[in-house]
Amino acid sequence: MKILIIGSMGQLGSACVEIFRSAGHHVIPSSHAEVEVADRQSVRRVLERARPDAAINCAAYVRVNDAEDHAEDALRVNAIGARHVALACAEFNTLCVYVSTDYVFDGALSRPYTEQDACRPLNVYGTSKLAGEYLVQQCSPRWLIARVASLFGKAGSRSKGGNFVDTIVRNARAGRPIRVVNDVRMSPTYALDAARAMEHLVSRGATGLFHLANAGNCTWLEFARRILATAGSDTIPEGISSLEYPTKAPRPRNSSLRSSKLSSEVRAVLRPWEDAVAAYFLEKNHEP
């Protein structure tokens, strides 16, 4: 298959380039310098030139706190940009793959969220991604929406200065105190595993909405403890309440994800998050 990956330099986009290529697909990477999703003609030109079987839209405004003061920017990329990609996909008979987020939920449930649960985002970022979901479904006859959560991957997030795993390890090695919230639950997602699951779905012609997070869930404190243990560090992180770490954008207390729709083959790819952390250290050539 010919696969166009928009946002190919990002944390998930770069993982998709690696995984889809290794699976034998003809991959066309497209960075922000090559396509601006907020510009409809820019998107259309790339799709017209590539004529891909599937376009994976990994481009996103992901600065959650900044989005509260810059809602127009978040909506321009995450919603209007998603619409531009979906419209071009419809024109060129391309599967439209849109990457969304766990932040479409409000965190009120005590169990993990499935694809059937109602969305009630608490912040502008989550709202912009949910708007993108709706616009993709409205504008493209063939679509696949993949919700991921708490991504960590080799490329890191340029706008966030890396990823949580590397930040924890870096602070521990520098001897800095590590204070992490202990009352917010989520599902850590290894970028390579999410990309592998996406490749399985795309290559088999799947459409619809899917949750693609590693199995299980944890608090950020539990995540930090596992990271430090895997890194061989004896640093003990301090757990704090989210009330001690206020953020401009409200976060759901529980945004953990579970899929009720994946095949056993894809579920196997999305291994337990603890195993994914160990795999990430091998990928980064850290010594566990």
Backbone bond lengths (Angstrom), bond angles and torsions (degrees), N, CA, C in turn:
res aa  C-N    CA-C-N  psi(-1)  N-CA   C-N-CA  omega(-1)  CA-C   N-CA-C  phi
1 M - - - 1.465 - - 1.524 110.43 -
2 K 1.324 115.49 150.50 1.460 120.87 174.46 1.521 107.83 -95.51
3 I 1.336 116.01 121.10 1.458 121.93 -172.80 1.522 110.22 -120.21
4 L 1.326 116.99 120.11 1.456 122.42 173.12 1.524 108.48 -93.69
5 I 1.322 116.83 127.51 1.463 120.67 178.68 1.517 108.48 -116.24
6 I 1.327 115.49 110.19 1.468 122.81 -179.89 1.529 107.84 -90.83
7 G 1.322 116.08 129.63 1.461 119.81 -173.46 1.512 110.67 83.75
8 S 1.327 115.54 40.42 1.471 121.34 -169.99 1.517 114.00 -74.34
9 M 1.331 118.74 -9.38 1.458 121.08 -179.82 1.521 112.43 -94.43
10 G 1.305 117.92 -7.02 1.457 121.54 -176.70 1.515 112.99 -80.04
11 Q 1.322 114.88 -177.27 1.461 121.59 -175.06 1.531 111.89 -62.18
12 L 1.322 117.22 -49.11 1.462 120.56 178.78 1.524 111.34 -83.85
13 G 1.323 116.92 -37.38 1.460 119.79 -179.25 1.514 112.61 -59.20
14 S 1.338 117.07 -43.84 1.466 119.79 179.71 1.521 111.25 -67.26
15 A 1.334 116.98 -33.91 1.465 120.33 176.08 1.526 110.22 -66.92
16 C 1.329 117.28 -38.59 1.467 120.58 178.00 1.527 110.99 -64.63
17 V 1.330 117.19 -40.82 1.465 120.02 177.21 1.525 109.56 -57.37
18 E 1.329 116.83 -47.58 1.469 121.33 -178.57 1.522 111.97 -63.42
19 I 1.316 117.20 -47.64 1.469 120.70 -174.47 1.523 111.84 -71.43
20 F 1.318 118.25 -44.79 1.464 120.17 -178.58 1.532 110.52 -65.97
21 R 1.328 117.12 -37.37 1.461 119.30 176.23 1.513 111.55 -64.68
22 S 1.320 116.83 -44.11 1.465 120.28 -178.48 1.515 111.44 -65.32
23 A 1.345 117.02 -23.61 1.462 121.20 177.87 1.526 112.17 -85.08
24 G 1.328 116.91 0.60 1.457 120.66 175.04 1.510 116.02 94.95
25 H 1.329 118.23 7.55 1.459 120.73 179.23 1.532 110.86 -80.45
26 H 1.322 115.15 155.65 1.470 120.97 172.11 1.528 106.82 -85.13
27 V 1.326 116.79 106.40 1.462 121.72 -173.87 1.520 110.26 -99.37
28 I 1.335 115.11 133.43 1.458 121.81 175.65 1.529 107.55 -115.82
29 P 1.332 118.10 98.59 1.473 120.08 178.95 1.523 110.07 -74.08
30 S 1.320 116.06 141.96 1.458 120.73 178.42 1.522 108.47 -138.88
31 S 1.318 116.16 110.25 1.462 121.72 -178.00 1.527 110.30 -86.47
32 H 1.328 115.29 175.13 1.461 120.24 178.81 1.529 110.91 -61.52
33 A 1.329 116.75 -30.94 1.463 120.30 178.34 1.523 111.70 -67.18
34 E 1.327 117.37 -22.22 1.464 121.72 -176.19 1.516 113.19 -100.28
35 V 1.323 117.51 -24.51 1.465 120.43 177.83 1.522 109.35 -147.29
36 E 1.316 115.52 135.38 1.459 122.37 176.86 1.530 107.26 -111.47
37 V 1.325 116.65 107.79 1.465 119.05 -173.78 1.522 112.65 -63.40
38 A 1.340 117.17 -24.51 1.459 120.18 178.91 1.527 112.24 -73.21
39 D 1.328 117.01 -9.76 1.463 122.91 179.60 1.531 108.33 -108.93
40 R 1.326 115.91 109.07 1.470 120.03 -174.01 1.517 112.30 -59.66
41 Q 1.332 118.09 -40.11 1.459 120.40 -179.00 1.520 111.83 -69.05
42 S 1.327 116.89 -35.16 1.464 120.65 176.27 1.524 110.30 -60.75
43 V 1.334 115.91 -44.15 1.464 120.52 178.92 1.519 110.57 -65.14
44 R 1.322 116.75 -46.38 1.464 120.01 -177.09 1.530 111.40 -61.44
45 R 1.352 116.76 -40.45 1.468 119.53 179.91 1.528 111.67 -60.04
46 V 1.330 116.13 -42.00 1.462 120.03 -179.29 1.524 110.52 -66.20
47 L 1.321 117.12 -43.38 1.471 120.05 179.21 1.524 111.60 -66.94
48 E 1.322 116.49 -39.58 1.459 119.60 -179.51 1.525 110.92 -64.94
49 R 1.321 116.19 -39.23 1.460 120.32 -179.74 1.529 111.54 -71.50
50 A 1.337 116.46 -41.04 1.470 120.27 -174.64 1.526 113.29 -82.35
51 R 1.343 117.44 -36.21 1.474 122.86 -174.43 1.541 110.70 44.84
52 P 1.348 117.25 57.64 1.465 119.94 -176.07 1.528 112.42 -79.75
53 D 1.319 114.79 162.13 1.465 119.86 171.85 1.521 110.71 -75.38
54 A 1.340 116.10 -32.53 1.466 121.24 178.73 1.517 108.87 -144.15
55 A 1.331 116.28 142.06 1.464 122.53 174.28 1.524 107.69 -117.62
56 I 1.317 116.34 119.78 1.464 121.44 -178.63 1.518 108.06 -100.88
57 N 1.318 116.13 113.44 1.460 121.52 -175.62 1.530 110.05 -93.26
58 C 1.344 115.28 94.99 1.461 121.59 176.86 1.520 112.21 -97.66
59 A 1.332 117.29 -0.34 1.459 120.25 179.41 1.528 108.71 -69.62
60 A 1.322 116.51 134.78 1.460 118.71 -177.14 1.525 111.63 -160.76
61 Y 1.316 115.42 149.47 1.464 122.90 166.99 1.522 105.10 -91.21
62 V 1.334 117.09 110.73 1.469 120.41 -171.18 1.520 113.72 -115.65
63 R 1.330 118.13 7.69 1.469 120.71 178.90 1.526 108.27 -80.32
64 V 1.315 115.24 89.67 1.464 122.01 -169.68 1.523 111.94 -59.14
65 N 1.317 117.99 -47.57 1.462 120.09 -179.21 1.525 111.80 -68.24
66 D 1.323 117.08 -42.79 1.465 120.57 -179.74 1.520 111.73 -61.78
67 A 1.321 116.51 -30.84 1.465 120.14 -177.72 1.527 111.88 -61.86
68 E 1.318 117.16 -26.43 1.473 119.75 179.31 1.529 111.01 -62.54
69 D 1.317 117.41 -32.98 1.468 121.46 179.25 1.525 112.51 -98.97
70 H 1.323 116.07 -11.37 1.467 120.27 -177.41 1.530 109.43 -131.04
71 A 1.308 115.20 56.31 1.468 120.68 -177.04 1.521 111.45 -60.11
72 E 1.341 116.66 -37.66 1.467 119.42 -178.72 1.522 111.13 -61.39
73 D 1.338 116.73 -39.75 1.464 119.90 -179.96 1.527 111.26 -66.31
74 A 1.337 116.09 -43.48 1.464 120.03 179.44 1.524 111.10 -62.97
75 L 1.320 116.88 -43.80 1.464 120.65 179.99 1.525 111.34 -68.77
76 R 1.327 116.88 -34.60 1.463 120.49 -179.53 1.531 111.00 -61.55
77 V 1.319 116.73 -39.23 1.466 120.65 -178.74 1.524 111.59 -87.53
78 N 1.334 116.45 -52.31 1.462 120.71 -170.01 1.521 114.14 -78.36
79 A 1.320 117.79 -24.87 1.465 120.77 -179.18 1.532 111.65 -111.35
80 I 1.337 116.97 -62.20 1.468 119.61 -179.37 1.523 110.29 -63.84
81 G 1.333 117.19 -40.64 1.467 120.20 177.01 1.517 111.67 -61.55
82 A 1.333 116.43 -40.65 1.465 120.18 177.18 1.524 110.79 -62.65
83 R 1.329 116.53 -38.58 1.469 120.54 177.50 1.523 110.84 -63.90
84 H 1.324 117.30 -42.12 1.462 119.90 179.36 1.529 111.28 -59.82
85 V 1.335 115.95 -44.04 1.465 119.81 178.60 1.522 110.45 -63.83
86 A 1.335 116.59 -43.72 1.462 120.78 -178.41 1.525 111.46 -63.28
87 L 1.327 117.53 -41.04 1.463 120.75 179.30 1.521 111.18 -64.67
88 A 1.331 117.13 -41.65 1.462 120.20 178.34 1.524 110.74 -66.37
89 C 1.332 116.52 -39.09 1.467 120.02 177.13 1.528 110.81 -61.46
90 A 1.331 116.47 -40.78 1.464 120.10 178.93 1.524 110.55 -63.35
91 E 1.319 116.42 -40.12 1.465 120.40 -178.28 1.520 112.13 -65.51
92 F 1.350 116.78 -37.27 1.459 120.08 -174.24 1.533 113.11 -106.70
93 N 1.336 116.23 18.30 1.468 122.22 175.88 1.527 111.95 55.45
94 T 1.322 114.80 47.19 1.462 122.53 -177.47 1.520 110.32 -111.76
95 L 1.322 117.08 139.31 1.459 120.59 173.44 1.525 108.70 -66.37
96 C 1.327 117.35 127.65 1.463 122.54 179.84 1.528 109.06 -98.12
97 V 1.327 116.55 116.68 1.462 122.03 179.47 1.525 108.30 -110.00
98 Y 1.304 115.73 119.92 1.473 121.47 -176.96 1.522 109.45 -116.65
99 V 1.332 115.85 129.33 1.460 121.05 179.65 1.522 108.94 -93.57
100 S 1.335 116.06 122.92 1.457 121.30 -179.25 1.531 110.12 -118.84
101 T 1.313 117.13 -161.07 1.455 121.58 -164.53 1.527 113.24 -142.20
102 D 1.328 115.33 158.97 1.456 121.49 173.00 1.528 111.91 -70.49
103 Y 1.317 117.38 -16.30 1.462 120.32 -177.80 1.521 113.40 -75.36
104 V 1.324 118.02 7.37 1.471 119.80 170.65 1.529 110.66 -76.42
105 F 1.348 117.16 -7.71 1.468 121.59 -178.93 1.526 111.21 -105.30
106 D 1.347 115.21 157.37 1.468 119.25 -177.12 1.526 114.06 -94.34
107 G 1.344 117.57 -7.05 1.452 120.36 176.48 1.508 115.44 81.28
108 A 1.332 117.71 10.47 1.460 120.11 -176.47 1.526 113.12 -75.74
109 L 1.330 117.71 -23.16 1.463 120.01 -179.66 1.527 110.56 -76.08
110 S 1.323 115.92 151.11 1.463 120.72 177.54 1.525 111.67 -93.10
111 R 1.316 117.32 -5.21 1.470 122.31 178.66 1.519 109.42 -114.13
112 P 1.331 117.45 168.43 1.468 119.52 176.34 1.530 111.64 -63.98
113 Y 1.301 115.71 148.32 1.465 122.00 179.41 1.527 110.68 -82.64
114 T 1.334 115.79 138.19 1.458 121.86 174.93 1.529 108.66 -108.28
115 E 1.322 115.28 176.13 1.457 120.69 -179.23 1.529 112.34 -64.68
116 Q 1.318 117.57 -20.40 1.464 120.52 -177.72 1.534 113.27 -85.82
117 D 1.321 118.35 -9.89 1.464 120.71 -175.74 1.522 112.02 -77.12
118 A 1.329 115.26 147.28 1.462 121.42 -179.02 1.529 110.80 -69.50
119 C 1.316 114.94 144.50 1.465 121.28 -179.71 1.530 110.10 -96.87
120 R 1.332 115.63 133.00 1.468 121.64 176.08 1.530 107.89 -145.75
121 P 1.319 117.75 78.83 1.468 119.81 -176.56 1.528 112.50 -63.65
122 L 1.339 115.09 145.55 1.465 121.70 -179.22 1.518 112.66 -95.06
123 N 1.333 117.34 -18.93 1.460 119.16 -174.05 1.529 111.02 -131.53
124 V 1.326 114.99 170.66 1.468 120.74 -177.26 1.519 111.32 -62.86
125 Y 1.336 116.36 -42.17 1.462 119.46 179.60 1.528 110.95 -56.73
126 G 1.328 117.41 -51.77 1.459 120.85 179.26 1.511 111.96 -59.97
127 T 1.329 116.49 -38.98 1.459 120.77 178.37 1.521 111.05 -64.22
128 S 1.333 116.61 -41.27 1.467 119.87 -179.43 1.527 111.28 -66.35
129 K 1.330 117.46 -36.84 1.458 120.00 178.72 1.531 111.05 -71.61
130 L 1.325 117.13 -38.23 1.465 119.58 177.39 1.528 110.27 -65.31
131 A 1.332 117.05 -39.44 1.462 120.38 175.51 1.528 110.20 -60.62
132 G 1.334 116.22 -38.95 1.460 120.00 175.90 1.519 111.97 -61.34
133 E 1.325 116.73 -41.70 1.470 120.96 177.50 1.528 110.62 -57.76
134 Y 1.334 115.50 -48.56 1.465 119.69 -177.94 1.526 111.44 -63.07
135 L 1.324 116.82 -41.77 1.462 120.27 -177.70 1.528 111.87 -68.58
136 V 1.322 116.68 -36.49 1.467 120.10 176.16 1.527 110.06 -62.40
137 Q 1.320 116.45 -45.35 1.463 120.26 -179.86 1.524 111.30 -65.00
138 Q 1.312 116.20 -34.71 1.460 120.46 -178.47 1.529 112.29 -74.04
139 C 1.329 116.37 -35.81 1.467 119.90 -168.15 1.526 114.99 -99.04
140 S 1.317 117.60 -20.29 1.455 119.93 -175.99 1.522 110.94 -117.98
141 P 1.327 118.73 129.13 1.463 120.25 179.95 1.520 113.24 -70.77
142 R 1.340 117.00 -24.40 1.472 120.85 178.01 1.523 108.28 -124.86
143 W 1.330 116.08 113.43 1.454 119.65 -176.44 1.521 111.27 -141.20
144 L 1.325 113.79 154.99 1.457 122.27 174.97 1.526 106.46 -138.85
145 I 1.318 116.33 122.37 1.465 121.64 178.44 1.516 108.08 -108.97
146 A 1.336 116.33 125.64 1.464 122.30 -178.91 1.522 108.98 -116.96
147 R 1.318 116.57 111.49 1.469 119.89 176.45 1.524 109.50 -89.65
148 V 1.321 115.40 127.86 1.464 121.88 176.78 1.522 108.15 -120.81
149 A 1.343 116.33 171.77 1.465 119.70 -175.76 1.519 110.27 -150.27
150 S 1.328 116.68 141.86 1.474 121.88 170.85 1.524 111.26 45.01
151 L 1.325 115.67 57.05 1.461 121.71 -175.89 1.522 112.95 -66.63
152 F 1.306 115.75 141.04 1.461 121.02 167.13 1.527 108.01 -137.48
153 G 1.333 115.12 130.00 1.451 120.51 -178.90 1.507 110.37 -155.39
154 K 1.304 115.61 167.72 1.460 122.35 -173.00 1.522 112.31 -59.14
155 A 1.328 117.44 -38.99 1.466 120.33 -177.22 1.519 111.63 -71.26
156 G 1.327 117.48 -24.26 1.451 120.21 -176.47 1.518 111.14 68.43
157 S 1.305 115.79 177.62 1.458 121.61 176.46 1.519 108.14 -104.56
158 R 1.330 115.96 115.34 1.463 119.12 -177.47 1.519 111.71 -61.71
159 S 1.329 117.18 -38.38 1.463 119.63 -177.60 1.525 112.48 -73.64
160 K 1.352 116.33 -19.78 1.464 120.24 179.99 1.523 112.30 -106.27
161 G 1.317 117.25 1.82 1.458 120.32 177.89 1.514 114.34 73.12
162 G 1.332 116.95 37.91 1.464 120.55 177.86 1.513 111.90 116.01
163 N 1.332 116.50 -144.77 1.453 120.13 176.47 1.530 109.75 -140.23
164 F 1.313 116.37 170.40 1.460 121.86 -173.62 1.523 111.83 -62.20
165 V 1.331 116.87 -40.28 1.466 120.29 -178.03 1.523 110.48 -60.74
166 D 1.313 116.92 -51.22 1.463 120.53 -177.91 1.526 111.65 -65.91
167 T 1.332 116.40 -35.62 1.471 119.54 178.86 1.522 111.20 -63.64
168 I 1.325 117.25 -43.33 1.463 121.43 179.47 1.528 110.45 -63.35
169 V 1.325 116.87 -46.12 1.469 120.72 -179.77 1.524 110.72 -63.86
170 R 1.318 116.55 -43.95 1.467 120.74 -179.37 1.531 111.27 -61.63
171 N 1.318 117.23 -43.09 1.460 120.65 179.95 1.527 111.83 -67.43
172 A 1.327 116.26 -38.26 1.469 120.01 178.89 1.523 110.29 -64.33
173 R 1.333 116.89 -44.21 1.464 120.69 -179.03 1.526 112.17 -67.45
174 A 1.334 116.10 -25.98 1.463 120.31 178.52 1.526 111.61 -86.48
175 G 1.335 116.51 -2.61 1.453 120.13 179.35 1.513 114.20 75.84
176 R 1.317 116.80 18.11 1.467 120.33 179.74 1.529 109.99 -81.33
177 P 1.323 118.12 147.27 1.463 120.05 174.59 1.523 110.14 -66.70
178 I 1.320 116.05 142.40 1.466 120.91 -178.04 1.518 108.52 -116.66
179 R 1.326 115.93 116.06 1.463 122.86 179.73 1.524 107.70 -118.74
180 V 1.340 116.00 123.15 1.462 120.66 -172.51 1.525 109.34 -134.34
181 V 1.332 116.47 140.54 1.463 120.06 -178.38 1.534 110.55 -66.04
182 N 1.316 114.40 141.49 1.468 120.43 -175.24 1.523 113.20 -116.70
183 D 1.327 117.08 11.08 1.470 119.18 -176.47 1.530 112.28 -127.82
184 V 1.325 117.27 21.01 1.467 122.42 175.82 1.522 108.16 -124.52
185 R 1.336 116.42 123.36 1.467 121.30 -178.11 1.523 110.74 -105.44
186 M 1.336 114.72 144.69 1.468 120.61 -179.63 1.520 108.37 -156.33
187 S 1.317 115.63 -179.73 1.463 121.79 -179.42 1.529 109.12 -120.02
188 P 1.334 118.75 99.87 1.459 120.04 177.90 1.530 110.87 -55.59
189 T 1.315 115.89 139.53 1.469 120.79 -177.74 1.523 110.08 -128.33
190 Y 1.326 116.16 117.33 1.458 123.03 176.91 1.517 107.76 -78.34
191 A 1.325 116.81 123.83 1.463 121.32 -173.16 1.526 112.28 -55.97
192 L 1.330 117.78 -41.22 1.466 119.69 -179.63 1.520 111.56 -64.93
193 D 1.330 117.67 -37.28 1.468 120.13 179.13 1.522 111.01 -68.80
194 A 1.330 117.17 -41.20 1.463 120.08 176.84 1.521 110.43 -62.40
195 A 1.327 116.86 -40.30 1.466 120.71 178.70 1.523 111.02 -65.66
196 R 1.336 117.28 -40.37 1.471 120.42 177.74 1.526 110.79 -62.53
197 A 1.318 116.71 -44.04 1.460 120.26 179.03 1.527 110.40 -62.60
198 M 1.330 116.08 -40.42 1.456 120.12 179.02 1.525 111.13 -64.24
199 E 1.326 116.52 -40.28 1.461 119.76 178.75 1.521 110.89 -62.83
200 H 1.331 117.37 -42.03 1.467 120.69 176.74 1.527 110.50 -57.21
201 L 1.322 116.51 -45.97 1.461 120.33 -177.32 1.525 111.60 -66.74
202 V 1.334 116.56 -47.46 1.462 120.58 -176.99 1.527 111.04 -64.66
203 S 1.316 117.50 -44.75 1.464 120.30 -176.52 1.524 111.86 -67.63
204 R 1.324 117.34 -21.14 1.465 121.12 178.96 1.522 113.02 -99.35
205 G 1.326 115.97 7.77 1.457 120.31 174.52 1.512 114.84 75.55
206 A 1.316 117.80 22.72 1.464 120.64 -178.57 1.523 110.72 -70.47
207 T 1.311 115.87 148.43 1.456 122.36 172.57 1.523 108.09 -136.91
208 G 1.330 115.67 162.75 1.457 119.91 179.08 1.525 112.16 113.28
209 L 1.322 115.22 -166.20 1.460 123.05 -175.54 1.521 110.49 -104.70
210 F 1.345 116.90 131.08 1.462 121.62 -178.74 1.529 110.72 -137.59
211 H 1.321 115.50 145.09 1.460 121.64 170.39 1.524 107.87 -95.42
212 L 1.338 116.21 123.06 1.461 121.21 -177.12 1.527 109.52 -121.08
213 A 1.311 116.58 72.54 1.463 122.46 176.71 1.516 108.35 -121.33
214 N 1.326 116.37 152.53 1.464 119.06 176.11 1.523 110.64 -60.72
215 A 1.313 116.17 151.06 1.467 121.45 -174.46 1.527 111.03 -64.82
216 G 1.324 114.38 144.55 1.455 120.59 178.52 1.518 112.04 90.05
217 N 1.316 115.59 -179.84 1.455 120.87 177.96 1.519 109.17 -155.19
218 C 1.304 116.86 168.11 1.462 121.06 -176.99 1.516 109.42 -163.06
219 T 1.326 116.09 170.78 1.457 120.27 169.65 1.526 108.04 -85.04
220 W 1.309 116.49 166.53 1.463 119.90 176.78 1.530 110.76 -63.83
221 L 1.336 116.81 -32.20 1.465 119.71 177.17 1.531 110.51 -66.21
222 E 1.320 116.99 -44.43 1.466 120.24 178.12 1.533 110.75 -63.08
223 F 1.315 115.98 -37.55 1.468 120.72 176.79 1.530 109.69 -61.47
224 A 1.332 116.59 -47.25 1.464 120.88 -179.66 1.526 111.53 -61.88
225 R 1.325 116.92 -41.23 1.473 120.26 178.99 1.527 110.98 -61.13
226 R 1.330 116.96 -43.30 1.458 120.21 179.99 1.524 110.40 -66.05
227 I 1.306 118.02 -40.44 1.468 121.95 178.14 1.526 110.29 -59.10
228 L 1.326 116.83 -48.25 1.463 121.07 -177.39 1.522 111.23 -66.78
229 A 1.325 116.78 -39.39 1.468 119.92 178.06 1.522 110.51 -64.15
230 T 1.320 116.69 -41.53 1.461 120.75 -179.80 1.530 110.93 -67.53
231 A 1.324 115.83 -32.68 1.463 120.55 178.66 1.527 112.50 -78.43
232 G 1.336 116.70 -6.28 1.459 120.08 -178.85 1.519 113.15 75.97
233 S 1.315 116.61 22.18 1.462 120.95 -179.22 1.525 110.41 -91.44
234 D 1.325 116.23 143.80 1.463 120.29 176.01 1.527 111.42 -97.02
235 T 1.323 117.07 9.97 1.466 121.28 176.54 1.519 109.98 -65.41
236 I 1.312 116.58 135.03 1.462 121.57 179.20 1.528 108.46 -109.22
237 P 1.331 117.63 112.44 1.465 119.49 -179.70 1.528 111.31 -73.03
238 E 1.306 115.43 149.59 1.468 121.25 178.41 1.519 109.30 -96.28
239 G 1.320 116.53 130.12 1.449 120.48 176.90 1.515 111.14 -84.73
240 I 1.323 116.25 135.10 1.459 120.80 178.52 1.526 109.26 -131.89
241 S 1.316 115.40 158.90 1.456 120.40 175.70 1.521 110.02 -75.24
242 S 1.317 116.63 149.14 1.465 119.74 176.33 1.523 111.01 -62.38
243 L 1.335 117.65 -19.88 1.460 121.15 176.30 1.525 111.21 -67.35
244 E 1.334 116.51 -24.54 1.460 121.07 177.17 1.524 111.93 -83.70
245 Y 1.317 116.44 -8.42 1.463 120.80 -178.24 1.531 108.32 -131.38
246 P 1.337 117.08 66.97 1.463 119.74 -177.17 1.520 111.48 -68.20
247 T 1.313 115.56 144.00 1.460 121.81 177.71 1.521 109.07 -125.06
248 K 1.319 115.91 152.69 1.467 119.75 -179.56 1.526 110.84 -60.68
249 A 1.327 116.01 -41.80 1.467 120.14 179.28 1.525 109.43 -93.35
250 P 1.318 118.82 124.50 1.468 119.89 176.20 1.516 111.27 -64.86
251 R 1.330 115.73 141.78 1.460 121.84 -179.98 1.535 109.81 -112.53
252 P 1.331 116.71 146.63 1.474 118.84 173.42 1.526 110.24 -67.35
253 R 1.336 117.06 139.67 1.462 121.02 178.74 1.518 111.95 -68.30
254 N 1.325 116.55 -28.14 1.465 120.96 177.45 1.519 108.14 -139.46
255 S 1.325 116.48 109.48 1.471 119.74 176.86 1.519 110.45 -121.15
256 S 1.334 116.62 24.49 1.458 120.24 179.98 1.530 109.73 -64.62
257 L 1.325 114.84 145.50 1.460 121.71 -174.64 1.523 111.50 -117.01
258 R 1.314 115.05 147.00 1.461 122.20 171.12 1.515 107.13 -142.53
259 S 1.316 116.29 140.21 1.460 119.30 178.41 1.523 110.38 -98.63
260 S 1.315 115.16 134.94 1.467 120.70 174.71 1.521 110.86 -103.37
261 K 1.347 116.80 7.92 1.459 119.57 -170.54 1.528 114.77 -122.09
262 L 1.312 118.37 -10.43 1.456 120.14 -172.94 1.522 112.31 -79.22
263 S 1.326 116.20 148.23 1.459 121.42 174.23 1.518 109.76 -71.97
264 S 1.314 116.77 163.60 1.468 120.83 179.82 1.523 110.46 -61.24
265 E 1.328 117.02 -32.28 1.462 121.13 179.96 1.527 111.05 -64.58
266 V 1.336 116.20 -44.05 1.460 119.57 -179.75 1.524 110.47 -73.09
267 R 1.328 116.89 -35.78 1.469 119.53 177.49 1.530 110.77 -59.55
268 A 1.324 116.58 -36.93 1.461 120.20 -179.57 1.527 111.01 -64.33
269 V 1.327 116.57 -33.01 1.462 120.91 178.01 1.525 110.10 -65.81
270 L 1.333 116.27 -39.16 1.459 121.54 -179.15 1.529 109.30 -87.42
271 R 1.322 115.09 66.83 1.466 123.18 -176.98 1.527 110.85 -61.46
272 P 1.342 117.48 170.20 1.463 119.73 176.14 1.524 111.43 -54.11
273 W 1.312 115.26 143.71 1.466 119.56 -174.88 1.530 111.75 -60.87
274 E 1.329 117.62 -29.95 1.462 120.23 178.42 1.533 111.00 -62.72
275 D 1.343 115.87 -41.96 1.467 120.12 177.68 1.530 110.89 -67.29
276 A 1.328 115.99 -34.37 1.459 120.15 179.19 1.529 111.33 -65.86
277 V 1.327 117.13 -37.09 1.467 120.38 177.29 1.526 109.89 -61.91
278 A 1.334 116.75 -44.53 1.464 120.42 178.90 1.527 110.53 -61.64
279 A 1.332 117.54 -40.69 1.461 121.59 179.45 1.526 110.87 -65.45
280 Y 1.310 116.13 -36.61 1.458 119.59 179.24 1.527 111.15 -64.38
281 F 1.327 117.55 -39.68 1.459 120.19 178.64 1.530 110.75 -63.78
282 L 1.319 116.31 -37.34 1.467 118.55 175.92 1.517 110.85 -64.86
283 E 1.331 115.88 -41.74 1.465 120.69 179.49 1.529 111.12 -61.36
284 K 1.309 116.77 -40.16 1.460 121.67 -176.93 1.528 112.05 -84.86
285 N 1.347 116.00 0.01 1.466 121.35 -178.09 1.515 113.16 62.16
286 H 1.344 115.18 29.21 1.456 119.02 169.80 1.530 107.43 -76.52
287 E 1.291 116.74 155.32 1.470 120.40 176.63 1.517 108.49 -98.37
288 P 1.337 118.57 106.13 1.453 120.41 179.33 1.521 112.00 -65.92
